[in-house]
Amino acid sequence: MINTREDLIEKWARVGASEASGREWRVVALGVSAPVRILAGVREPDNRIALLLEAPLVEAPKESIRFVANGLSVTDQRRFEENTFRVAIVLERLEVREVFEVLATDITNVAIQASTGSSAIRAVARRLEAWQACLRSGRRGLTPEEQIGLFGELTVLEMLGQKIGYPNAILAWGGPLDKVHDSPPMALP
C-alpha cells in the first residue's frame, strides 16, 4: 500500500531535481488509481511545489475554484486547446510546508475515493472550501455571519439536547465536513 504523503514528498523531490522544461509545470504522476490525473508538480520559474489534479474540460465545474490563504494558493486552469481542466494547489511560503503536505495528502485521498471525474472534482472543491475556511479562520476569526451561524447552531443544539438528551443531540449534529445538513433528529419521546 502506498503512503500518499511519502509518495508526494518523493515525487516533489524528483521533479525538483529535474531540468527546467521551459513550460509552466514540471510534473510526475502519483502512483495511485483515481478518476482524475493526480500529479506532483513544480511551477516554473519559481520552483514552488504543487499538487495538480487534471480532468477533461467537460468535468470542470461552472464556478472557478480559486483562493489564497496562509501561504497556499489554489487556481483553476482551463486549457481549451488541450481540452483539460486543472486545479493547481501551490505552496507559496515554505514555512507552511507541513500543512501543505497534509492538505495535499487529504485532497489526493478525497480524489481517489471518487467514482467519476466529475464527482472527484466536486468532492475536491468541497474539501478545498473546508480547508479554506480552516486556514482563514485562524487568521481573522469568525465573520459576523459565521458568528451568527455558530450561535444559531449552539442554540438549536441546546434546545434539541433538552428534548432528546445532549448525547443524542450531539450525535445528530453533522458538523461542517462532507454534510450539507445535520442528520435528521431521532423521534422525540
Helices and strands as residue ranges (DSSP letters): H 4-17, E 25-29, E 37-43, E 48-56, G 57-59, E 67-69, E 72-79, G 80-82, E 84-91, G 94-96, H 97-113, H 117-140, H 144-164, H 166-172
